[in-house]
């Protein structure tokens, strides 16, 4: 759902620009906790993979399509603060190099795809991790659930922004219904891709999955206790 | 799987997705464009200031073959992403030990 130039008026674009800049600034500080010599290259690869995956539009019927947004995926793999930065780099490269998403809409796109999907995806994931049994096998389904919800929520936030600063008069009830409807279907694709990718990484290197670390921690603590004694 | 091997596989997958698989992606408008057409605000979209970039719309200027043109744009995009994002994350990473004890470290700080 890359927003092009012209959909939203200047004040709204400016406001989302301020929100995006603040979120990136906070994330630059907070991501330090998530990034070290091992996880920094992983974060670079996750951002790169999200860029590549966003090129794959999958059909969702009736002449429309959707592609991965990747907020939930990145948050579970490398942590939420780093994920905001991953998506921001993707969106800036897309806007500047590929003319995908408007230049004046960069703030809007970072807010929708970089902040909302990360926040919803990670929030749902953490909630599920708390209530589900503490096993590695719950990581991929919990990530998929976060992904599923993140897309329609981002669509709703866009609708809200359009209600405030849309440059064309439209029936907001119809806009809300169609945005929500199509993006619920796209969310199923988002969930499938997110679940598959997270499951693959958990199978290969669970220690590289940020969201899986608390579930691995028990084993690590046991090892360290043995070394200490 | 060693970490190096894992990273190489992840990069190869990204290159294949962007460079080869992208040709087979659906060319239908995405959800937002489709809704904009249906509800009648698609005409408020303006061309991006970068719409004459050599890689605009994931096609490479000067390469006529659609498969190759999209493939080159995808591969260049992946390499730019890898350099920029890995560079950024390497710059802002913590400089202390890089092992799993960091979870315990920031738990004790909390």
Interface residues (C-beta under 8 A of the other chain):
Chain A: X1 X2 X3 X4 X5 X6 X7 X28 X31 X32 X33 X35 X36 X37 X38 X39 X40 X41 X42 X43 X44 X45 X47 X48 X49 X51 X52 X53 X55 X56 X57 X58 X59 X60 X62 X63 X64 X65 X66 X67 X82 X85 X86 X89 X90 X93 X95 X96 X97 X98 X99 X100 X101 X102 X103 X155 X158 X162 X166 X167 X168 X170 X171 X174 X175 X178 X179 X182 X183 X186 X204 X205 X207 X208 X213 X214 X216 X217 X220 X221 X224
Chain B: X1 X3 X6 X7 X10 X11 X13 X14 X15 X17 X18 X21 X22 X25 X26 X27 X28 X29 X30 X31 X32 X33 X34 X35 X36 X38 X39 X40 X41 X43 X44 X45 X46 X47 X48 X49 X50 X51 X53 X55 X56 X57 X58 X73 X74 X76 X77 X78 X80 X81 X82 X84 X85 X86 X87 X88 X89 X90 X92 X93 X94 X96 X97 X98 X99 X100 X101 X102 X103 X104 X106
